[in-house]
Amino acid sequence: MKYKNINAEAFAELRTKENHVVLDVRTPGELAEGSVPGYTMINFFDPNFREEVAKLDKTKTYLIYCRSGNRSGQACALMANMGFETLYNLQGGIGAWNEAVSIS
């Protein structure tokens, strides 16, 4: 596997590092469930998803999330195949993030 599944605490820690991009691959309608601050949204279901991702800087670290962690895992796999090297998938998606943020 060319990406790592991480929990919300590790995801939050990586957000404090330099050279990262928080990538939300949900649909715009799912934003009502909350979001990770500083995100860039590219809808995984958009027919142009691959083309939009191809425009991104491959040298950056990508912190990717969706609703549950499934779509973001698929996005990580696709991006790894496109040559992105540093990819992290938020296990449990925005639900895990919201829970972790409410605890801290």
ABEGO torsion letter per residue (X at the ends): XABBBBBAAAAAAAAABBGBBBBBABBAAAAAAEBBBGBBBBBAABAAAAAAAAABBAABBBBBBBAAGAAAAAAAAAAAAAGBABBBBBBGEAAAAAAAAAAX
